[in-house]
């Protein structure tokens, strides 16, 4: 009886250890600082970590909760105590200013492991306005906005509407000299080369708008003539009549 009981307790102990064995992936840093990047730059990012748990972790996918991450490479199987690396490319084509990316690893049983990237994207252009109000808008109505664009290094800017933006908008670009001393009061007549942009609608379509959706939101993309990888954007907002 004693022998049977001992064997039973051993099996019970083994079963408990098996049930509560858990893999746990820990990145070397909770926050990775990537410093400054130019808009349009693509940087190869490598994150490292270790399985600090007592069970193997099987990974299903890796992703970034932000725009610009691609070509993820990661191990499918990470044994207890084993180190690992996650590699991917980060593009800043559509980003500017301070950025935060959450990197997520998802295991086959649904567990998620995260790390954070922080950095700053130096813009290709500075826009005097990046949020344009269309007000209450009916499909096909005309709207027009005027704003200014210049470069942070005060060199001569050159840009055009993106192909997608040209479906709903048109723009004219006039070279001007700007006074950029006060960002909330950009005026012509200064020493900084700039562009006066007159943006108008061709008549925004309500196509692809969800049924019952009240808000209007359209991204207007631009392309740089000197940096093909930079894709700066502004936003038009409003409400459908």
Buried (B, 14 or more C-beta within 10 A) or exposed (E): EEEEEEEEEEEEEEEEEEEEEEBBBEBEEEEBEBEEBBBBBBBEBEBBBBBEBEBBBBBEEBBBEBEBBEEBEBBEEBEBEBEBEBBBBBBBBBBBEEBEBEBBBBBEEEBEBEBBBEBBBBBBBBBBBEEBBBEEBEEEBEBEBEBBBBBEEEEEBBBEBBEEBBEBBEBEBEEBEBBBEEEEEBBEEBEBBBBBBEBBBEEBEEEEBEEEEEEBEBEBBBBBEEBEBBBBBBEBBBEBE
